[in-house]
Amino acid sequence: VGPGAEDVLGHGKLLALLVLATAAGGVAHALVDPASNAPCVGASGGISGVMAFLALTSPLAKMNVLMTGGGFGTIMRRVRIPAIGAFSLWLVIQLFTLGDQIDGQVDVSAAAHLGGVLVGVLFWAIHRYR
């Protein structure tokens, strides 16, 4: 298991990452989907930023991912995969969901998630190259 974001960044920088990624998520949502009737409430952009930061900081750390074969009543299975793999899979899902959001087919803001990811990547780049 890799280190937690607070272990790597400290209290203040983690708070800054969460606040900035959450704000970036809100801005991204407003820019991509200005006519949305779905409220943009929550901190999923912030969580996405922390997730991006951690996946890039500790890419080989193992994560538990719940997988299902599909269909109602299917038994879920826990699979351990590297953090960068789980993050990459999630990122691809967000990119596909963004198209559905623009078409008005979903109520979850993939744009907010991706806005938060950009801040997480920026924090990782600054942290890595300092």
Secondary structure, 3 states (H helix, E strand, C coil): CCCCHHHHHCHHHHHHHHHHHHHHHHHHHHHHCCCCCCCCCCCHHHHHHHHHHHHHHCCCCEEEEEECCCCCCCCCEEEEEEHHHHHHHHHHHHHHHHHHHHCCCCCCCHHHHHHHHHHHHHHHHHHHHC
